[in-house]
Each structure stands twice: as structure tokens, then as C-alpha cells.
Amino acid sequence: MKPKSLIVLSAILLLLEAGALPAQNKPSRTPHVPPSDMTPCTEVDTKGISVPPDFTIGYHSGPSHANWPGRRVHVTVDASGVVKYFVGSASGTKGKPPEIPLKQRKISKDQVKRIYAQVIACGFFELNRGYSNPRIRDGGYRTLSVTADAKTHNVGVHHFHVHRFSSIVDTLGKATGLQLY
């Protein structure tokens, strides 16, 4: 190689190392911090609230594509305490979602009240409809749907931590006795 070429090559390498020139696939010096919303939930006294008769909550998680194998969770709880759920592995066939056999159990009115209180404490109806990390396209999803007082709100989360969302899911898991994560 000619001396001028070596000098030019050395200069380019120094500029790349210093960050003055963009580089393809150059690793970042700072670690990637996943996006999050760490807004805390407030405290709500369960004695001071009553569960609306139309209250229902549904939690669903699983792989982003219906024909992908993986762990799926489907849980719904209504105001009377009826829990319908599936926790396990199920995969569909290309283009069709999987058939999921739901089981059923009952929880107490007090447990339903705790779930509803957490929905209120976390301001569920004020959450955005969707939270996602644009850097990740595949993977899994998590959704919560709540109906109360004739109002329904749905929130989806994809590779994004939302503290209030997770707090409601944790309360739902404890009240139903199900492993949701």
C-alpha cells in the first residue's frame, strides 16, 4: 500500500473512533436503556369504593404472531368474580390464531375490589393506548382491557416498561392466583 493511502486510511480510522464519522454497525459506548414510564400509582382505600356492575378486566400476552409457538396468557375477571383463563403454550397454524381452551374459577368480591382499586389507583383510563419500543419489531405483546361504568379502555405494551400497567397485572395475578409473567 502507498504511504498516502496509509495516511488517509489512518485518518479515517481516527475519525471513526472519535465519532466524527458515522459507522455502520459501530457499537455504542453507552448501553441502550429500554423505554419506560415509571409514573407511580397512588393509594386508594378499598373500603371507600364500590365495583361497578359492568366491571371486567382482561389481560392477554403471548408471541406477536398467531402461528409462533410460545407461552400465552388469557385472563378475564368480571364484577361477580368469575375468572376465565388460559396459561400455557398454544400455537396456531399459519394465518389462524390458536384455539385456546379456557378454564374457569371464582374469586371473592374482596379480590375483585382489590383489582378494581388498583385500576383506579394507577389511573388506567389515562394511560396511552399503546407503548412500544420502535427498536424491536418482533417478540411478544401484553394487553389490558378494562370496562367500568360503561367506559372501555385498552392498553397494549410491546418491549416497553409501564409501571402502572405492570402494577395492575401484578395485582390481577395475585388476586387470581395465576402466574401471569
DOMIDO-412473 format. One line per 10 residues: number of its first residue (from 1); for each residue x, y, z of N, C-alpha, C. Coordinates in pm, 1 decimal. Example, Ala and Ser with C-alpha at 12.3 -4.5 7.8 and 13.67 -1.06 7.14 Angstrom:
BEGIN
1 = 1319.0:-569.0:780.0:1230.0:-450.0:780.0:1320.0:-330.0:780.0 | 1285.0:-225.0:708.0:1367.0:-106.0:714.0:1290.0:3.0:787.0
This chain:
BEGIN
1 = 84.4:-116.8:0.0:0.0:0.0:0.0:89.7:124.1:0.0 | 47.0:227.5:-69.1:124.1:350.8:-80.3:114.0:428.5:50.4 | 218.7:505.5:82.2:217.6:582.6:207.3:99.8:679.4:217.3 | 60.7:743.1:105.3:-53.8:835.7:109.8:-181.4:760.8:147.2 | -198.5:639.6:94.7:-316.6:558.0:125.4:-319.5:521.7:272.6 | -204.1:489.4:328.8:-197.1:456.2:471.6:-234.8:576.1:557.8 | -191.0:694.9:516.9:-222.7:815.1:593.4:-373.2:842.2:588.9 | -431.9:831.6:469.3:-575.8:853.8:455.2:-653.8:750.0:535.9 | -615.1:624.3:524.9:-680.6:517.6:599.5:-669.5:540.2:749.6 | -551.1:580.9:796.6:-530.7:608.9:939.5:-619.3:724.5:984.5
11 = -629.8:829.0:900.3:-713.7:944.0:935.7:-860.3:903.6:945.4 | -906.1:820.8:852.6:-1045.4:773.8:856.1:-1071.6:692.2:981.9 | -980.4:602.3:1014.9:-997.1:521.3:1136.2:-1000.3:608.2:1260.9 | -915.5:710.8:1268.1:-915.8:800.5:1383.6:-1047.6:877.2:1393.4 | -1100.0:925.1:1278.9:-1227.5:996.7:1279.3:-1343.5:905.1:1319.1 | -1341.0:780.1:1272.0:-1444.4:683.4:1312.5:-1439.9:659.4:1462.3 | -1319.3:639.0:1514.4:-1302.4:611.2:1657.5:-1346.8:730.3:1742.2 | -1322.4:850.2:1693.2:-1359.7:970.5:1767.9:-1508.0:1002.0:1756.1 | -1576.7:931.0:1665.6:-1719.4:954.3:1649.5:-1750.9:1067.6:1554.1 | -1650.8:1117.5:1482.8:-1673.3:1227.5:1389.7:-1737.7:1180.7:1259.9
21 = -1725.0:1054.0:1227.4:-1786.0:997.6:1107.3:-1882.6:887.5:1148.1 | -1996.5:876.6:1079.8:-2088.3:766.0:1111.5:-2027.7:634.5:1065.6 | -2053.4:530.9:1140.3:-2002.1:398.3:1104.9:-2116.3:298.7:1104.3 | -2115.0:208.5:1010.0:-2213.1:101.1:1007.1:-2179.8:1.9:1118.1 | -2279.7:-36.0:1194.1:-2264.2:-137.7:1299.5:-2160.9:-101.2:1404.6 | -2134.7:26.6:1424.3:-2041.0:66.8:1528.6:-2112.9:57.2:1663.1 | -2057.7:-19.1:1757.5:-2126.4:-31.9:1886.5:-2126.9:99.8:1963.1 | -2235.4:125.7:2031.1:-2248.5:246.3:2111.4:-2166.4:231.5:2237.8 | -2110.8:343.1:2283.1:-2033.8:340.5:2408.0:-2126.1:343.8:2529.7 | -2248.2:391.3:2510.1:-2342.9:393.8:2620.7:-2443.7:280.6:2601.2
31 = -2474.5:209.7:2707.0:-2569.4:99.2:2692.1:-2708.7:151.2:2657.5 | -2782.6:71.4:2581.2:-2919.0:107.6:2544.6:-3009.9:93.3:2666.1 | -3083.6:197.1:2695.3:-3179.0:193.9:2805.7:-3317.4:175.2:2745.1 | -3386.0:64.8:2779.7:-3518.8:43.1:2722.5:-3614.0:155.2:2764.0 | -3707.1:191.3:2676.6:-3801.6:297.0:2712.1:-3894.0:253.4:2825.4 | -3934.6:350.9:2906.3:-4023.0:317.2:3017.9:-4103.6:439.3:3061.2 | -4209.2:412.0:3136.1:-4290.8:513.0:3201.3:-4300.3:467.3:3346.5 | -4230.0:535.1:3433.7:-4222.1:492.7:3573.7:-4317.3:570.2:3665.3 | -4419.2:632.1:3609.9:-4517.1:705.4:3690.2:-4577.3:610.4:3793.8 | -4573.0:649.2:3921.3:-4624.8:558.9:4025.0:-4776.8:561.4:4035.2
41 = -4829.9:457.9:4093.8:-4972.5:452.9:4125.3:-4994.4:527.9:4256.1 | -5116.5:575.7:4277.2:-5149.9:640.8:4404.0:-5210.5:536.3:4497.1 | -5242.7:577.3:4617.6:-5308.5:487.8:4713.2:-5459.6:506.5:4701.9 | -5533.9:396.0:4703.8:-5680.0:402.2:4701.9:-5731.8:311.3:4812.0 | -5820.9:363.2:4893.7:-5879.9:285.2:5002.1:-5991.0:197.5:4945.3 | -5975.3:67.1:4957.4:-6075.1:-25.1:4901.7:-6208.9:-14.4:4974.9 | -6208.1:34.8:5097.6:-6334.0:47.0:5171.7:-6422.2:157.9:5114.8 | -6359.2:258.2:5052.0:-6433.6:372.5:5001.8:-6481.0:360.0:4858.0 | -6459.8:245.6:4794.3:-6502.9:232.1:4655.2:-6595.2:112.0:4639.7 | -6674.7:118.1:4534.5:-6756.2:0.9:4500.9:-6730.2:-34.1:4355.5
51 = -6731.4:-161.0:4327.1:-6703.4:-210.6:4193.0:-6828.9:-193.0:4107.4 | -6815.2:-127.2:3991.9:-6931.4:-112.8:3903.5:-6979.7:-249.7:3855.2 | -7109.9:-267.5:3835.7:-7161.8:-398.5:3794.4:-7112.3:-443.1:3656.4 | -7069.4:-348.3:3572.1:-7021.4:-386.2:3439.2:-6868.4:-403.1:3433.5 | -6802.6:-401.4:3549.6:-6656.0:-411.5:3553.3:-6608.0:-544.7:3496.1 | -6516.8:-536.3:3403.0:-6443.3:-652.9:3353.5:-6300.7:-608.0:3325.2 | -6208.0:-698.6:3346.6:-6068.8:-673.7:3313.6:-6017.3:-795.4:3238.0 | -5943.0:-769.6:3134.0:-5884.6:-877.6:3055.4:-5737.2:-851.9:3034.2 | -5656.0:-954.2:3054.5:-5511.4:-945.9:3031.1:-5474.8:-1055.2:2932.3 | -5395.5:-1018.4:2833.5:-5350.9:-1114.2:2732.8:-5204.2:-1089.5:2703.9
61 = -5128.3:-1197.7:2687.7:-4988.5:-1184.9:2646.9:-4950.3:-1307.5:2566.2 | -4848.7:-1289.3:2484.6:-4801.4:-1400.1:2404.1:-4713.1:-1350.5:2292.0 | -4675.7:-1441.6:2201.6:-4593.6:-1401.8:2087.9:-4671.2:-1309.8:1993.9 | -4598.8:-1226.0:1921.1:-4662.0:-1128.1:1832.5:-4737.8:-1189.8:1715.2 | -4702.6:-1309.9:1674.9:-4767.7:-1372.7:1559.5:-4842.3:-1497.9:1603.2 | -4963.2:-1516.4:1552.9:-5050.7:-1626.4:1595.1:-4989.4:-1763.8:1570.8 | -4907.2:-1778.0:1467.6:-4853.5:-1910.6:1437.5:-4719.9:-1936.5:1506.8 | -4671.7:-1843.2:1587.9:-4548.1:-1865.7:1662.8:-4579.1:-1944.8:1789.2 | -4494.1:-2040.3:1822.7:-4512.7:-2110.5:1949.8:-4469.0:-2019.9:2065.0 | -4513.4:-2051.8:2182.5:-4472.4:-1974.8:2299.9:-4580.0:-1971.6:2404.9
71 = -4542.9:-1916.9:2519.0:-4633.7:-1908.0:2632.5:-4738.1:-1800.2:2607.0 | -4863.8:-1835.8:2628.3:-4974.5:-1741.9:2612.8:-5052.0:-1734.7:2744.0 | -5100.1:-1616.4:2772.3:-5182.0:-1595.2:2891.7:-5306.4:-1518.6:2849.9 | -5421.9:-1569.8:2887.5:-5550.6:-1502.5:2865.1:-5627.4:-1511.8:2996.6 | -5659.1:-1397.3:3053.8:-5731.9:-1394.2:3180.9:-5837.6:-1285.1:3173.1 | -5959.9:-1319.4:3209.7:-6063.9:-1217.9:3225.6:-6130.3:-1238.4:3360.7 | -6164.7:-1127.3:3423.0:-6234.3:-1129.3:3552.0:-6350.6:-1032.7:3539.6 | -6469.1:-1075.8:3584.7:-6583.5:-984.7:3582.3:-6619.4:-941.5:3724.5 | -6716.0:-853.3:3736.4:-6754.1:-794.6:3865.4:-6802.1:-897.9:3966.3 | -6856.2:-1009.1:3918.5:-6905.1:-1112.0:4010.8:-6793.7:-1205.0:4059.2
81 = -6673.2:-1190.8:4002.3:-6560.7:-1272.4:4045.7:-6533.6:-1393.6:3959.1 | -6602.6:-1407.1:3846.5:-6577.3:-1519.5:3756.3:-6447.2:-1492.1:3680.1 | -6355.0:-1587.7:3689.9:-6226.6:-1578.6:3621.8:-6224.0:-1684.0:3512.4 | -6200.5:-1640.9:3389.5:-6180.7:-1734.2:3278.4:-6035.7:-1716.5:3235.8 | -5964.1:-1828.4:3219.1:-5820.9:-1815.1:3195.2:-5761.7:-1930.2:3114.8 | -5649.6:-1900.0:3055.2:-5561.8:-1998.5:2992.3:-5419.8:-1949.3:3014.8 | -5335.5:-2035.0:3068.6:-5193.7:-2004.9:3085.0:-5119.3:-2126.9:3035.4 | -5044.7:-2111.1:2928.5:-4971.3:-2224.7:2874.7:-4920.9:-2198.2:2735.4 | -4887.6:-2305.8:2667.6:-4833.5:-2295.2:2533.3:-4940.2:-2334.3:2432.8 | -4955.4:-2252.0:2332.2:-5050.2:-2282.0:2224.5:-5001.8:-2209.9:2100.6
91 = -5005.1:-2276.8:1989.5:-4968.5:-2208.6:1865.2:-5072.5:-2241.2:1760.2 | -5097.3:-2145.3:1676.4:-5194.5:-2162.5:1569.7:-5126.9:-2218.1:1445.9 | -5202.6:-2223.5:1342.5:-5145.5:-2260.5:1213.8:-5135.8:-2133.7:1132.2 | -5058.3:-2137.9:1029.3:-5031.5:-2017.6:950.5:-5161.2:-1943.9:916.5 | -5167.0:-1818.0:961.0:-5281.5:-1733.4:930.0:-5399.3:-1745.7:1024.5 | -5398.5:-1843.6:1116.7:-5511.1:-1860.7:1208.6:-5462.3:-1852.4:1353.0 | -5533.3:-1779.7:1438.3:-5495.3:-1778.4:1578.6:-5523.1:-1914.8:1642.3 | -5452.3:-1945.6:1749.5:-5472.2:-2075.4:1812.8:-5607.8:-2085.9:1882.1 | -5659.9:-2206.2:1890.1:-5780.3:-2232.5:1968.9:-5733.1:-2249.6:2113.2 | -5788.6:-2171.8:2202.0:-5742.8:-2176.0:2340.7:-5857.8:-2220.6:2430.3
101 = -5842.2:-2335.9:2495.9:-5947.5:-2384.5:2586.8:-5938.9:-2310.8:2720.7 | -6040.2:-2233.1:2752.2:-6039.3:-2156.1:2876.3:-6089.6:-2239.5:2993.7 | -6023.8:-2221.2:3107.3:-6069.1:-2281.6:3232.7:-6143.5:-2172.7:3308.5 | -6210.4:-2212.0:3416.8:-6287.6:-2114.6:3492.9:-6272.0:-2140.2:3641.5 | -6271.5:-2033.1:3717.1:-6272.7:-2038.9:3863.4:-6339.4:-1913.1:3915.4 | -6355.2:-1904.0:4044.5:-6422.7:-1788.9:4105.5:-6331.9:-1730.8:4213.4 | -6329.3:-1596.1:4220.6:-6257.4:-1528.9:4328.4:-6357.6:-1447.2:4408.7 | -6315.7:-1404.4:4527.3:-6407.5:-1332.1:4616.0:-6432.2:-1188.9:4567.4 | -6541.9:-1132.9:4615.7:-6575.7:-993.2:4584.1:-6465.3:-899.4:4634.1 | -6401.2:-935.6:4746.7:-6292.5:-853.9:4801.3:-6172.1:-852.9:4706.1
111 = -6142.8:-966.6:4645.2:-6032.3:-972.5:4548.9:-6064.9:-890.4:4423.4 | -6189.9:-896.3:4378.3:-6232.1:-814.9:4263.9:-6217.9:-667.3:4299.0 | -6255.9:-632.1:4421.9:-6246.5:-493.1:4466.7:-6100.3:-446.8:4469.0 | -6007.6:-535.0:4509.6:-5865.1:-500.2:4509.0:-5815.0:-474.5:4367.5 | -5859.0:-556.8:4274.3:-5819.4:-537.2:4133.7:-5872.1:-403.3:4083.3 | -6000.3:-377.8:4106.9:-6061.6:-252.8:4061.6:-5993.8:-131.9:4127.5 | -5963.7:-142.4:4256.6:-5895.9:-33.0:4327.2:-5758.9:-4.4:4264.2 | -5687.9:-108.6:4222.7:-5557.2:-88.7:4159.7:-5572.7:-22.1:4022.7 | -5677.0:-58.1:3949.9:-5705.7:6.5:3820.9:-5724.6:156.7:3842.5 | -5799.5:194.1:3946.8:-5824.6:334.8:3978.3:-5696.2:401.7:4028.0
121 = -5624.8:335.8:4119.1:-5502.2:392.2:4176.8:-5395.8:418.1:4071.1 | -5392.4:336.2:3968.7:-5290.8:350.3:3864.4:-5336.9:436.3:3747.6 | -5456.9:490.4:3756.7:-5505.8:578.4:3650.5:-5509.9:508.7:3515.1 | -5560.9:385.4:3514.5:-5560.4:306.3:3392.1:-5625.7:378.5:3274.6 | -5735.8:444.2:3298.2:-5808.7:509.0:3189.4:-5733.9:630.6:3132.5 | -5627.6:674.3:3199.9:-5545.2:784.7:3149.4:-5419.8:734.1:3076.7 | -5393.9:604.2:3080.0:-5276.9:550.8:3009.2:-5296.2:564.2:2857.9 | -5185.7:573.2:2786.2:-5191.5:574.6:2639.4:-5245.4:441.5:2591.2 | -5296.7:440.1:2469.7:-5348.5:314.4:2411.7:-5235.3:216.9:2379.5 | -5116.4:268.5:2354.0:-5007.0:179.9:2319.0:-4872.1:234.6:2360.2
131 = -4785.8:145.0:2401.5:-4647.8:175.9:2435.7:-4561.6:72.5:2364.0 | -4467.2:119.8:2283.6:-4381.3:22.8:2216.1:-4242.0:79.1:2197.5 | -4148.0:-11.0:2184.7:-4009.6:23.4:2159.2:-3988.1:9.6:2008.6 | -3968.2:120.0:1936.8:-3953.9:111.6:1791.6:-3828.0:38.2:1746.2 | -3735.7:15.3:1837.7:-3611.8:-55.1:1801.6:-3631.6:-206.4:1792.7 | -3745.4:-256.1:1845.5:-3770.9:-400.5:1845.4:-3904.1:-426.4:1775.9 | -3901.1:-508.6:1673.1:-4023.9:-535.1:1596.4:-4089.5:-666.6:1635.1 | -4012.0:-766.6:1665.5:-4067.5:-898.2:1697.2:-4076.1:-917.2:1847.8 | -4113.6:-1035.9:1886.9:-4119.9:-1066.6:2029.3:-4261.5:-1090.0:2074.5 | -4292.3:-1040.1:2191.8:-4423.1:-1063.8:2250.0:-4501.6:-936.0:2270.8
141 = -4622.8:-954.4:2316.9:-4711.4:-841.9:2344.5:-4779.3:-865.3:2478.2 | -4829.5:-757.8:2536.6:-4911.9:-764.2:2656.9:-5022.1:-660.5:2640.2 | -5144.8:-697.6:2671.3:-5255.2:-602.8:2663.0:-5342.8:-612.2:2787.6 | -5400.4:-500.4:2823.2:-5500.8:-493.2:2928.9:-5622.2:-421.9:2871.7 | -5739.4:-473.5:2902.2:-5864.4:-410.8:2862.9:-5952.3:-401.9:2986.5 | -6004.0:-284.1:3013.0:-6090.0:-265.1:3130.6:-6218.3:-195.7:3087.6 | -6330.2:-248.2:3136.5:-6459.8:-183.1:3121.1:-6511.5:-153.0:3261.0 | -6556.9:-30.3:3280.9:-6616.3:10.8:3408.6:-6703.0:133.3:3382.9 | -6821.0:135.0:3439.2:-6914.8:247.5:3422.1:-6935.9:280.4:3274.5 | -6960.1:177.6:3193.9:-6990.0:189.2:3050.6:-6875.3:251.7:2969.7
151 = -6755.5:247.3:3022.8:-6638.5:301.5:2953.8:-6536.0:188.9:2939.4 | -6482.8:169.5:2817.5:-6382.4:66.2:2792.4:-6254.0:131.7:2744.0 | -6142.1:82.3:2796.7:-6011.0:132.7:2755.0:-5917.7:13.3:2737.5 | -5838.7:17.6:2630.5:-5742.2:-88.3:2601.0:-5602.4:-29.0:2596.4 | -5505.9:-101.5:2651.7:-5366.3:-58.5:2650.0:-5280.5:-176.0:2605.8 | -5194.1:-152.0:2509.0:-5100.6:-253.6:2461.7:-4957.6:-212.1:2491.2 | -4874.8:-309.0:2528.5:-4734.3:-283.6:2561.8:-4647.2:-382.2:2484.5 | -4544.3:-328.7:2419.2:-4452.6:-411.9:2340.7:-4309.4:-366.2:2369.0 | -4235.1:-444.9:2446.0:-4095.3:-413.3:2481.8:-4081.7:-272.0:2537.7 | -4165.7:-239.8:2634.4:-4169.2:-107.7:2697.0:-4218.4:-130.8:2838.9
161 = -4152.0:-75.5:2939.6:-4197.2:-94.9:3077.6:-4286.1:22.1:3119.8 | -4407.7:-10.1:3158.9:-4502.4:89.5:3210.7:-4537.6:43.8:3351.6 | -4485.1:116.1:3450.3:-4501.0:75.9:3590.7:-4647.9:57.3:3629.1 | -4733.4:150.9:3590.7:-4875.3:142.2:3629.3:-4941.8:19.8:3566.9 | -4909.4:-10.6:3442.2:-4960.8:-129.7:3373.8:-4916.7:-255.3:3449.1 | -4786.6:-264.2:3477.0:-4733.1:-382.2:3546.3:-4790.8:-398.3:3686.0 | -4815.9:-287.0:3753.4:-4873.7:-292.7:3888.0:-5014.6:-352.7:3885.2 | -5093.1:-316.6:3784.4:-5227.9:-373.8:3770.5:-5218.2:-522.8:3738.7 | -5127.4:-560.1:3649.0:-5109.6:-701.4:3613.9:-5064.6:-781.9:3736.4 | -4974.4:-725.9:3816.4:-4930.1:-794.5:3938.7:-5047.5:-818.5:4033.8
171 = -5130.6:-716.0:4051.5:-5247.9:-728.8:4139.8:-5345.0:-832.9:4083.8 | -5365.3:-833.1:3953.6:-5452.4:-931.7:3888.9:-5399.0:-1072.5:3912.7 | -5269.1:-1090.7:3896.7:-5208.0:-1222.7:3918.0:-5222.9:-1271.6:4061.3 | -5200.6:-1182.0:4157.7:-5213.6:-1218.7:4299.1:-5357.4:-1253.4:4334.5 | -5452.5:-1173.6:4285.0:-5593.7:-1196.1:4317.9:-5646.1:-1325.4:4258.0 | -5597.1:-1360.3:4138.8:-5647.0:-1481.0:4071.8:-5563.3:-1604.8:4102.1 | -5445.8:-1583.5:4160.8:-5357.1:-1695.8:4189.7:-5289.5:-1751.3:4065.6 | -5280.1:-1669.9:3960.1:-5221.5:-1715.5:3834.1:-5084.3:-1652.0:3812.2 | -4994.7:-1726.9:3752.0:-4861.4:-1677.9:3715.3:-4874.2:-1611.2:3578.5 | -4878.6:-1477.9:3576.3:-4905.7:-1406.7:3451.4:-4779.7:-1373.1:3371.7
181 = -4663.5:-1375.1:3436.2:-4538.6:-1346.6:3362.6:-4464.1:-1472.8:3335.1
